[in-house]
Amino acid sequence: MSEKRFFERAEFDGEAEIELRGARHRVSLRDLSVGGAYVLSSTVVPSHDEAVTLHVVLPAIAEKGPRPLRGWVRWVRADGFGVQFGPTGALDTYGLAAYVAKAKAHI
């Protein structure tokens, strides 16, 4: 599989909720970028191209609570799936970019 990511990603050690088919499920994230996330879950199994909303607290804007990041499933594996985010507003883009920058600065 060829690498198609445009944004730098950073490991994310935290939980989130994924909204899928009208229900919310607790999941873990393996990594996060401005463009998407690797969602770890063996119980939530979406279809390729299925629309989802990831609800995650971004540390730089934690006071705003969980942010609803809408996107589409781009691939599915045994341990989880990849979500590509759709357009995000300025606040969410800032929160995502700040997280990645801070995580990469600590490497």
C-alpha positions in Angstrom: 0.0 0.0 0.0 1.4 3.4 -0.9 1.6 6.2 1.6 -1.1 8.8 0.9 -0.9 11.0 4.0 -0.4 14.7 3.5 -0.2 15.7 7.2 2.3 14.8 9.8 0.8 12.5 12.5 1.6 12.0 16.1 0.8 9.2 18.5 -2.3 9.8 20.6 -2.6 8.1 23.9 -6.2 8.7 24.7 -9.8 7.7 24.2 -12.5 9.2 22.0 -16.0 8.4 20.9 -16.9 7.5 17.4 -20.4 8.2 16.1 -21.4 5.6 13.6 -24.9 4.7 12.3 -26.5 6.9 14.9 -24.7 5.3 17.9 -21.7 6.3 19.9 -18.9 3.9 20.8 -15.8 4.3 23.0 -12.6 3.8 21.1 -8.9 4.5 21.4 -6.8 6.4 19.0 -3.4 5.2 17.8 -2.4 8.5 16.1 -3.9 11.8 15.1 -3.1 14.4 12.4 -4.7 17.5 11.0 -6.1 15.2 8.2 -7.3 12.2 10.1 -6.9 9.5 12.8 -6.1 5.8 13.2 -9.0 4.5 15.4 -8.3 1.3 17.4 -11.3 -0.9 17.8 -12.1 -4.6 17.2 -15.7 -4.2 18.1 -16.7 -1.2 15.9 -16.3 -2.2 12.3 -17.4 0.5 9.8 -17.4 0.1 6.0 -15.0 1.7 3.6 -16.2 5.2 2.7 -18.7 5.2 5.6 -19.3 8.6 7.2 -18.3 8.9 10.9 -17.9 11.6 13.5 -15.0 11.4 15.9 -15.5 13.2 19.2 -12.2 13.9 20.8 -10.8 16.3 23.4 -7.9 18.2 21.9 -5.5 19.4 24.6 -4.9 22.9 23.3 -8.6 23.6 23.3 -9.7 21.2 26.1 -11.9 23.8 27.7 -14.2 23.5 24.6 -14.9 19.9 25.4 -14.9 17.0 22.9 -14.7 18.3 19.3 -16.9 16.7 16.6 -14.5 15.9 13.7 -16.5 14.6 10.7 -14.9 12.3 8.2 -14.9 9.1 6.2 -13.4 5.7 6.7 -10.6 5.2 4.2 -9.4 1.7 5.3 -10.2 -1.1 7.7 -7.8 -3.5 9.4 -8.3 -6.2 12.1 -7.3 -3.8 14.9 -9.1 -0.6 13.7 -9.6 1.8 10.8 -8.4 5.1 9.3 -10.6 8.2 9.2 -9.9 11.0 6.9 -11.4 14.3 8.3 -13.5 16.5 6.1 -13.1 20.3 6.3 -12.5 21.4 9.9 -13.0 24.9 11.2 -10.2 27.2 12.3 -10.6 26.2 16.0 -10.4 22.5 15.4 -7.6 22.8 12.8 -5.7 24.8 15.4 -6.3 22.2 18.1 -5.2 19.4 15.8 -2.1 21.2 14.6 -1.1 22.3 18.1 -1.3 18.7 19.3 0.9 17.3 16.5 3.4 20.1 16.9 3.7 19.6 20.7 3.9 15.8 20.4 6.6 16.1 17.7 8.6 18.6 19.8 8.9 16.0 22.6 10.5 13.3 20.4 
